[in-house]
Amino acid sequence: MLDSEKFKQEFVNSAFEAALAKKFKEAQDMLIKKHRDYGPKNISQSPGGPLNGLCVRIWDKQARINNLLESGANPENESLRDSFMDMANYAIIGMMVIDGDWDKDYRAN
């Protein structure tokens, strides 16, 4: 690889990684804030279990996104970006549930 090509590839990777880190930090901050408002029980005690509850929430977000994109409507309450961030955080919560890191106090009772 030529030096200029190598430099370009490294620059693209570092810019990507910096943007990715920024998005993860933003999602983390939002998830922590929402967790303080909601607590863990809204997921842990979901009808059908926590993973089912997350599937419903993700389905609702996906339906909302699809409707807004298909209709061309402007969101009145939360942006498309916010909806995608919620979906990312639901996926992270799902991994926490699967790994046994979500609401350990509830499961121990």
Buried (B, 14 or more C-beta within 10 A) or exposed (E): EEEEEEEEEEEEEEEEEEEEEEEEEEBEEBBEEBBEEEEBEBBBEBEEEBBEBBBBBBEBBEEBBEEBEEEEEEBEEEEEEEBBBBBBBBEBBBEBBEEEEBBEEBEEE
